[in-house]
Amino acid sequence: MTDLSLITPTTPYAQTAAQSSLVAGAGSADPDQNIDAVSKDFEAVFLSQMMEAMFSGDDLTNFFGGGATGDIYKSYLLDQYGKIMASAGGIGIAASVKQELLKMQEVA
């Protein structure tokens, strides 16, 4: 049985990441495609965390009803914003992560 006290506002992204193409495609024949997915997912998480800090102390939680429910919906919204920003080109983190991952594979 799951301990509900361990669920935090950032849990939804972890759950969606586990169901994303990143995990589903982990065994695919094209490793470059996996590296692209990992890089974009990393950038999406980074952007979501950045926006979470940016939107702390705002009235956005009250828009969703306030309290714990408002925090959960706010985290869903910020996760989606992060994913959308990363898929639209992001801020360049995905390209840097991809480059470093490719370097790590060359050494191995």
Secondary structure, 3 states (H helix, E strand, C coil): CCCHHHCCCCHHHHHHHHCCHHHHCCCCCCHHHHHHHHHHHHHHHHHHHHHHHHCCCCCHHHHCCCHHHHHHHHHHHHHHHHHHHHHCCCCCHHHHHHHHHHHHHHHC
